[in-house]
Amino acid sequence: MTDISGIGQGKISLNTEPLAQRLQRRSPEFSERLKSAVLEVNANQNIGDESIEEVIQGKMGIHEGMMALSKANTSLKLLAQVRNKVMTAYKEVMNMQV
């Protein structure tokens, strides 16, 4: 068996790390992630639309066109599910008694 090396080496604990450095490492806010997800879904929908036209014109094979449409469909369904979960969570928070 080999020893596990590197654990704790070079890492800064959140307890000793300055606030400014923690804020720099912070992941994007939820609204920014949601906006980028909507833009990505929109881009996938546009690619799907373009692929339909290319299949009709004979510039793209039907398999590639169907894959683009499937990707666009899946990303749209995923975004709709995320929206549903967010709306459910929002309603639960609004119904909480303070």
DSSP file (Angstrom, degrees, kcal/mol; ACC not computed):
  #  RESIDUE AA STRUCTURE BP1 BP2  ACC     N-H-->O    O-->H-N    N-H-->O    O-->H-N    TCO  KAPPA ALPHA  PHI   PSI    X-CA   Y-CA   Z-CA
    1    1 A M              0   0    0      0, 0.0     2,-0.3     0, 0.0     0, 0.0   0.000 360.0 360.0 360.0 148.7    0.0    0.0    0.0
    2    2 A T        -     0   0    0      1,-0.0     2,-0.1     3,-0.0     0, 0.0  -0.801 360.0-112.2-106.1 149.8    1.2    3.5   -0.6
    3    3 A D        -     0   0    0     -2,-0.3     2,-0.7     1,-0.1    -1,-0.0  -0.451  28.5-115.0 -75.5 150.1    0.8    6.4    1.8
    4    4 A I        -     0   0    0     -2,-0.1     2,-0.3     2,-0.0     3,-0.2  -0.775  42.5-174.8 -84.0 119.8   -1.5    9.3    1.0
    5    5 A S        +     0   0    0     -2,-0.7     3,-0.1     1,-0.1    -3,-0.0  -0.828  51.8  38.0-116.6 156.0    0.7   12.3    0.5
    6    6 A G    >   +     0   0    0     -2,-0.3     3,-1.1     1,-0.3     2,-0.5   0.372  67.9 141.0  94.2  -5.4   -0.1   15.9    0.0
    7    7 A I  T 3  S+     0   0    0      1,-0.3    -1,-0.3    -3,-0.2     3,-0.1  -0.588  81.7   0.8 -75.0 124.2   -3.1   16.2    2.2
    8    8 A G  T 3  S+     0   0    0     -2,-0.5     2,-0.6     1,-0.3     3,-0.5   0.381  98.7 128.8  83.4  -5.2   -3.0   19.5    4.0
    9    9 A Q  S <  S-     0   0    0     -3,-1.1    -1,-0.3     1,-0.2     3,-0.1  -0.735  82.8  -4.4 -88.1 125.2    0.2   20.6    2.2
   10   10 A G  S    S+     0   0    0     -2,-0.6     2,-0.3     1,-0.3    -1,-0.2   0.494 103.3 123.5  77.2   1.8    0.0   24.0    0.6
   11   11 A K        -     0   0    0     -3,-0.5     2,-0.5     0, 0.0    -1,-0.3  -0.716  54.7-139.6 -96.7 147.5   -3.7   24.3    1.5
   12   12 A I        -     0   0    0     -2,-0.3     2,-0.1    -3,-0.1     5,-0.0  -0.919  18.2-128.1-107.7 128.5   -5.0   27.2    3.5
   13   13 A S    >>  -     0   0    0     -2,-0.5     4,-1.4     1,-0.1     3,-0.9  -0.442  15.0-126.9 -71.1 146.2   -7.7   26.5    6.0
   14   14 A L  T 34 S+     0   0    0      1,-0.2    -1,-0.1     2,-0.2     8,-0.1   0.757 108.4  63.3 -65.0 -22.8  -10.8   28.7    5.8
   15   15 A N  T 34 S+     0   0    0      1,-0.2    -1,-0.2     3,-0.0    -3,-0.0   0.812 114.0  29.9 -71.7 -29.2  -10.3   29.5    9.5
   16   16 A T  T <4 S+     0   0    0     -3,-0.9    -2,-0.2     2,-0.1    -1,-0.2   0.523  95.1 105.1-107.9  -8.0   -7.0   31.3    8.8
   17   17 A E  S  < S-     0   0    0     -4,-1.4     5,-0.0     1,-0.1    -5,-0.0  -0.560  76.7-112.3 -77.3 133.8   -7.6   32.6    5.3
   18   18 A P     >  -     0   0    0      0, 0.0     4,-1.8     0, 0.0     3,-0.4  -0.273  22.3-118.4 -62.6 151.5   -8.3   36.3    5.0
   19   19 A L  H  > S+     0   0    0      1,-0.2     4,-2.4     2,-0.2     5,-0.2   0.869 111.5  58.7 -60.0 -39.9  -11.8   37.3    3.9
   20   20 A A  H  > S+     0   0    0      1,-0.2     4,-1.5     2,-0.2    -1,-0.2   0.884 107.1  47.2 -60.2 -39.3  -10.5   39.1    0.8
   21   21 A Q  H  > S+     0   0    0     -3,-0.4     4,-1.6     2,-0.2    -1,-0.2   0.872 110.0  52.8 -71.4 -36.1   -8.9   35.8   -0.5
   22   22 A R  H  X S+     0   0    0     -4,-1.8     4,-0.9     1,-0.2    -2,-0.2   0.907 108.6  50.5 -64.0 -40.3  -12.0   33.8    0.2
   23   23 A L  H  < S+     0   0    0     -4,-2.4     3,-0.2     1,-0.2    -1,-0.2   0.845 107.6  53.8 -67.3 -32.8  -14.1   36.3   -1.8
   24   24 A Q  H  < S+     0   0    0     -4,-1.5    -1,-0.2     1,-0.2    -2,-0.2   0.865 111.1  45.7 -68.0 -35.8  -11.7   36.0   -4.7
   25   25 A R  H  < S+     0   0    0     -4,-1.6    -1,-0.2    -5,-0.1    -2,-0.2   0.627  87.3 119.9 -80.4 -13.8  -12.0   32.2   -4.8
   26   26 A R     <  -     0   0    0     -4,-0.9     3,-0.1    -3,-0.2    -3,-0.0  -0.171  66.9-117.2 -59.3 141.3  -15.8   32.3   -4.5
   27   27 A S        -     0   0    0      1,-0.2    -1,-0.1     0, 0.0     3,-0.1  -0.308  45.9 -76.8 -72.1 162.0  -17.7   30.7   -7.3
   28   28 A P        -     0   0    0      0, 0.0    -1,-0.2     0, 0.0     5,-0.0  -0.180  57.1 -96.2 -59.4 153.7  -20.1   32.9   -9.3
   29   29 A E     >  -     0   0    0      1,-0.1     4,-2.2    -3,-0.1     3,-0.3  -0.214  33.4-106.6 -68.5 162.6  -23.4   33.8   -7.8
   30   30 A F  H  > S+     0   0    0      1,-0.2     4,-2.9     2,-0.2     5,-0.2   0.885 119.0  54.7 -58.7 -41.7  -26.5   31.8   -8.6
   31   31 A S  H  > S+     0   0    0      1,-0.2     4,-2.3     2,-0.2    -1,-0.2   0.881 108.6  48.8 -63.2 -37.2  -27.9   34.6  -10.8
   32   32 A E  H  > S+     0   0    0     -3,-0.3     4,-2.3     2,-0.2    -1,-0.2   0.902 112.4  48.1 -68.6 -40.2  -24.8   34.5  -12.9
   33   33 A R  H  X S+     0   0    0     -4,-2.2     4,-2.2     2,-0.2    -2,-0.2   0.910 112.4  49.0 -64.8 -41.4  -24.9   30.7  -13.2
   34   34 A L  H  X S+     0   0    0     -4,-2.9     4,-2.4     2,-0.2    -2,-0.2   0.915 110.6  50.6 -64.6 -42.6  -28.5   30.8  -14.2
   35   35 A K  H  X S+     0   0    0     -4,-2.3     4,-2.3     1,-0.2    -2,-0.2   0.914 111.3  47.6 -61.7 -43.5  -27.9   33.5  -16.8
   36   36 A S  H  X S+     0   0    0     -4,-2.3     4,-2.2     1,-0.2    -1,-0.2   0.870 110.6  52.6 -67.2 -34.7  -25.1   31.5  -18.3
   37   37 A A  H  X S+     0   0    0     -4,-2.2     4,-2.4     2,-0.2    -2,-0.2   0.911 109.5  48.6 -65.4 -41.7  -27.3   28.4  -18.3
   38   38 A V  H  X S+     0   0    0     -4,-2.4     4,-2.4     1,-0.2    -2,-0.2   0.912 111.9  49.4 -64.1 -41.8  -30.1   30.2  -20.1
   39   39 A L  H  X S+     0   0    0     -4,-2.3     4,-2.2     2,-0.2    -1,-0.2   0.884 111.0  49.8 -64.5 -37.7  -27.6   31.6  -22.7
   40   40 A E  H  X S+     0   0    0     -4,-2.2     4,-2.4     2,-0.2    -2,-0.2   0.909 110.8  48.8 -67.4 -41.7  -26.2   28.1  -23.2
   41   41 A V  H  X S+     0   0    0     -4,-2.4     4,-2.3     2,-0.2    -2,-0.2   0.910 111.2  50.8 -63.2 -41.5  -29.6   26.6  -23.7
   42   42 A N  H  X S+     0   0    0     -4,-2.4     4,-2.3     2,-0.2    -2,-0.2   0.909 109.9  49.9 -61.9 -42.2  -30.5   29.4  -26.2
   43   43 A A  H  X S+     0   0    0     -4,-2.2     4,-2.4     1,-0.2    -2,-0.2   0.908 110.2  50.4 -63.6 -41.0  -27.2   28.6  -28.1
   44   44 A N  H  X S+     0   0    0     -4,-2.4     4,-2.3     2,-0.2    28,-0.2   0.886 109.6  51.1 -63.8 -38.1  -28.1   24.9  -28.2
   45   45 A Q  H  X S+     0   0    0     -4,-2.3     4,-2.4     2,-0.2    -2,-0.2   0.910 110.5  48.9 -64.6 -41.6  -31.6   25.8  -29.5
   46   46 A N  H  X S+     0   0    0     -4,-2.3     4,-2.5     2,-0.2    -2,-0.2   0.901 110.9  49.8 -64.5 -40.6  -30.1   27.9  -32.3
   47   47 A I  H  X S+     0   0    0     -4,-2.4     4,-2.4     2,-0.2    -1,-0.2   0.897 110.2  51.8 -64.4 -39.6  -27.6   25.2  -33.2
   48   48 A G  H  X S+     0   0    0     -4,-2.3     4,-1.7    20,-0.2    -2,-0.2   0.913 110.2  48.1 -62.1 -42.9  -30.5   22.7  -33.4
   49   49 A D  H  X S+     0   0    0     -4,-2.4     4,-1.7     1,-0.2    -2,-0.2   0.916 112.8  48.2 -63.2 -43.4  -32.5   25.1  -35.7
   50   50 A E  H  X S+     0   0    0     -4,-2.5     4,-2.2     1,-0.2    -2,-0.2   0.875 108.1  55.0 -65.4 -36.4  -29.4   25.6  -37.9
   51   51 A S  H  X S+     0   0    0     -4,-2.4     4,-2.3     2,-0.2    -1,-0.2   0.858 103.6  55.2 -67.3 -33.5  -28.8   21.8  -38.0
   52   52 A I  H  X S+     0   0    0     -4,-1.7     4,-2.3     2,-0.2    -1,-0.2   0.942 109.8  46.6 -61.5 -46.3  -32.4   21.2  -39.3
   53   53 A E  H  X S+     0   0    0     -4,-1.7     4,-2.1     1,-0.2    -2,-0.2   0.895 112.1  50.4 -62.9 -39.5  -31.8   23.6  -42.1
   54   54 A E  H  X>S+     0   0    0     -4,-2.2     5,-2.2     2,-0.2     6,-1.3   0.862 109.8  50.3 -68.9 -34.6  -28.5   22.0  -42.9
   55   55 A V  H ><5S+     0   0    0     -4,-2.3     3,-0.7     4,-0.2    -2,-0.2   0.922 111.1  48.9 -66.5 -43.0  -30.0   18.5  -43.0
   56   56 A I  H 3<5S+     0   0    0     -4,-2.3    -2,-0.2     1,-0.2    -1,-0.2   0.885 113.2  47.3 -63.1 -38.5  -32.8   19.7  -45.3
   57   57 A Q  H 3<5S-     0   0    0     -4,-2.1    -1,-0.2    -5,-0.2    -2,-0.2   0.577 114.7-117.8 -79.7  -9.2  -30.2   21.3  -47.6
   58   58 A G  T <<5S+     0   0    0     -3,-0.7    -3,-0.2    -4,-0.7    -4,-0.1   0.596  83.8 116.9  83.8  11.7  -28.0   18.2  -47.5
   59   59 A K  S   <S+     0   0    0     -5,-2.2     2,-0.3    -6,-0.2    -4,-0.2   0.673  76.0  38.0 -83.2 -17.6  -25.0   19.9  -45.9
   60   60 A M  S    S-     0   0    0     -6,-1.3    -2,-0.2    -9,-0.1    -1,-0.1  -0.976  87.2-110.6-135.6 145.8  -25.3   17.7  -42.8
   61   61 A G     >  -     0   0    0     -2,-0.3     4,-2.0     1,-0.1     5,-0.2  -0.356  29.0-117.9 -71.2 156.0  -26.1   14.1  -42.2
   62   62 A I  H  > S+     0   0    0      1,-0.2     4,-2.5     2,-0.2     5,-0.2   0.833 112.6  57.4 -65.6 -31.8  -29.3   13.2  -40.5
   63   63 A H  H  > S+     0   0    0      2,-0.2     4,-2.1     1,-0.2    -1,-0.2   0.928 107.9  45.6 -65.8 -43.8  -27.5   11.6  -37.5
   64   64 A E  H  > S+     0   0    0      2,-0.2     4,-2.1     1,-0.2    -1,-0.2   0.895 113.4  51.0 -65.2 -39.2  -25.5   14.8  -36.7
   65   65 A G  H  X S+     0   0    0     -4,-2.0     4,-2.3     1,-0.2    -2,-0.2   0.908 110.3  48.3 -63.7 -42.4  -28.7   16.8  -37.1
   66   66 A M  H  X S+     0   0    0     -4,-2.5     4,-2.4     1,-0.2    -1,-0.2   0.860 109.6  53.0 -67.7 -34.5  -30.6   14.5  -34.7
   67   67 A M  H  X S+     0   0    0     -4,-2.1     4,-2.3     2,-0.2    -1,-0.2   0.911 109.4  48.6 -66.1 -40.9  -27.8   14.6  -32.2
   68   68 A A  H  X S+     0   0    0     -4,-2.1     4,-2.2     2,-0.2   -20,-0.2   0.911 113.2  47.5 -64.4 -41.9  -27.9   18.4  -32.2
   69   69 A L  H  X S+     0   0    0     -4,-2.3     4,-2.5     2,-0.2    -2,-0.2   0.888 111.3  51.1 -65.5 -39.0  -31.7   18.4  -31.8
   70   70 A S  H  X S+     0   0    0     -4,-2.4     4,-2.7     2,-0.2    -2,-0.2   0.901 109.8  49.5 -65.3 -40.9  -31.4   15.9  -28.9
   71   71 A K  H  X S+     0   0    0     -4,-2.3     4,-2.4     2,-0.2    -2,-0.2   0.917 112.4  47.8 -63.8 -42.8  -28.8   18.0  -27.2
   72   72 A A  H  X S+     0   0    0     -4,-2.2     4,-1.9   -28,-0.2    -2,-0.2   0.905 113.2  48.4 -64.1 -41.4  -31.0   21.1  -27.5
   73   73 A N  H  X S+     0   0    0     -4,-2.5     4,-2.3     2,-0.2    -2,-0.2   0.918 112.2  48.2 -65.2 -44.5  -34.0   19.2  -26.2
   74   74 A T  H  X S+     0   0    0     -4,-2.7     4,-2.4     1,-0.2    -2,-0.2   0.915 111.5  49.1 -64.3 -43.6  -32.2   17.7  -23.3
   75   75 A S  H  X S+     0   0    0     -4,-2.4     4,-2.2     1,-0.2    -1,-0.2   0.878 111.5  50.1 -66.0 -35.9  -30.7   21.1  -22.2
   76   76 A L  H  X S+     0   0    0     -4,-1.9     4,-2.2     2,-0.2    -1,-0.2   0.911 111.1  48.5 -67.2 -41.9  -34.1   22.7  -22.5
   77   77 A K  H  X S+     0   0    0     -4,-2.3     4,-2.1     2,-0.2    -2,-0.2   0.897 111.3  50.7 -64.1 -39.9  -35.7   20.0  -20.3
   78   78 A L  H  X S+     0   0    0     -4,-2.4     4,-2.3     2,-0.2    -2,-0.2   0.921 110.2  49.0 -63.9 -43.8  -32.9   20.3  -17.7
   79   79 A L  H  X S+     0   0    0     -4,-2.2     4,-2.5     1,-0.2    -1,-0.2   0.893 109.8  52.3 -62.8 -39.3  -33.4   24.1  -17.6
   80   80 A A  H  X S+     0   0    0     -4,-2.2     4,-2.3     2,-0.2    -1,-0.2   0.894 109.5  49.2 -64.0 -39.4  -37.1   23.6  -17.1
   81   81 A Q  H  X S+     0   0    0     -4,-2.1     4,-2.3     2,-0.2    -2,-0.2   0.895 110.3  50.3 -66.8 -39.6  -36.6   21.2  -14.3
   82   82 A V  H  X S+     0   0    0     -4,-2.3     4,-2.6     2,-0.2    -2,-0.2   0.925 110.5  50.4 -62.7 -43.6  -34.2   23.6  -12.6
   83   83 A R  H  X S+     0   0    0     -4,-2.5     4,-2.6     1,-0.2    -2,-0.2   0.917 109.6  50.7 -59.8 -43.3  -36.7   26.4  -12.9
   84   84 A N  H  X S+     0   0    0     -4,-2.3     4,-2.2     1,-0.2    -1,-0.2   0.908 111.1  48.1 -62.0 -41.8  -39.4   24.2  -11.4
   85   85 A K  H  X S+     0   0    0     -4,-2.3     4,-2.4     2,-0.2    -1,-0.2   0.904 112.2  49.1 -65.4 -40.9  -37.2   23.4   -8.4
   86   86 A V  H  X S+     0   0    0     -4,-2.6     4,-2.6     1,-0.2    -2,-0.2   0.916 111.5  49.0 -65.4 -42.3  -36.3   27.0   -7.9
   87   87 A M  H  X S+     0   0    0     -4,-2.6     4,-2.4     2,-0.2    -1,-0.2   0.891 110.8  50.5 -65.5 -38.3  -39.9   28.0   -8.0
   88   88 A T  H  X S+     0   0    0     -4,-2.2     4,-2.1     2,-0.2    -2,-0.2   0.923 112.0  47.3 -63.7 -44.1  -40.9   25.3   -5.5
   89   89 A A  H  X S+     0   0    0     -4,-2.4     4,-2.3     2,-0.2    -2,-0.2   0.903 111.2  51.8 -64.1 -40.8  -38.1   26.5   -3.2
   90   90 A Y  H  X S+     0   0    0     -4,-2.6     4,-2.5     1,-0.2    -2,-0.2   0.921 109.7  49.0 -60.9 -44.8  -39.2   30.1   -3.6
   91   91 A K  H  X S+     0   0    0     -4,-2.4     4,-1.6     1,-0.2    -1,-0.2   0.885 110.5  51.2 -63.6 -38.5  -42.8   29.2   -2.7
   92   92 A E  H  < S+     0   0    0     -4,-2.1     4,-0.5     2,-0.2    -1,-0.2   0.913 111.0  47.7 -65.2 -41.4  -41.7   27.2    0.3
   93   93 A V  H >< S+     0   0    0     -4,-2.3     3,-1.0     1,-0.2    -2,-0.2   0.902 111.1  51.1 -65.7 -40.6  -39.6   30.2    1.5
   94   94 A M  H 3< S+     0   0    0     -4,-2.5    -1,-0.2     1,-0.2    -2,-0.2   0.803 108.5  52.5 -67.6 -28.3  -42.5   32.6    1.0
   95   95 A N  T 3< S+     0   0    0     -4,-1.6    -1,-0.2    -5,-0.2    -2,-0.2   0.523  84.9 112.3 -85.3  -5.4  -44.9   30.3    3.0
   96   96 A M    <   -     0   0    0     -3,-1.0     2,-0.5    -4,-0.5    -3,-0.0  -0.411  66.8-130.6 -68.3 141.6  -42.5   30.2    6.0
   97   97 A Q              0   0    0      1,-0.1    -2,-0.1    -2,-0.1    -1,-0.1  -0.798 360.0 360.0 -93.7 134.6  -43.8   31.9    9.1
   98   98 A V              0   0    0     -2,-0.5    -1,-0.1     0, 0.0    -2,-0.0   0.439 360.0 360.0 -94.0 360.0  -41.4   34.3   10.7
